[in-house]
Amino acid sequence: MALAPGLTMVWVITGALGCGSLIVIALSLFSLRTTHHSQAAALSGMAQSVGFALGAAGPVAFGALRDWSGGWTLPLAMTACSMVPLCVTAVLSSRNRLV
């Protein structure tokens, strides 16, 4: 969005498709990484609690960065930088192991 703001609709659609498909994968990992339904419930509860807390803080932080910097460049750059640890986490969670 920072490099091609005229293509906002493309970025919105791409993001929506990515988020929609990734939620299915994330919810599937709870049962794929555990051996018993009680483990899956515990893992799901922990991961969703932390995930929703981080998800609730994201828009507030994004808005605060926008207000502080006076533009969209810093919030978008920080969002792009946050993708690095997310990609590392995705690779680590895709390993075929049980929790």
Protein Blocks (a to p, Z undefined) as FASTA:
>chain_A
ZZmmmlmmmmmmmmmmmmmmmmmmmmmmmmmmpcbfklmmmmmmmmmmmmmmmmmmmmmm
mmmmmmmnopaklmmmmmmmmmmmmmmmmmmmmpccdZZ
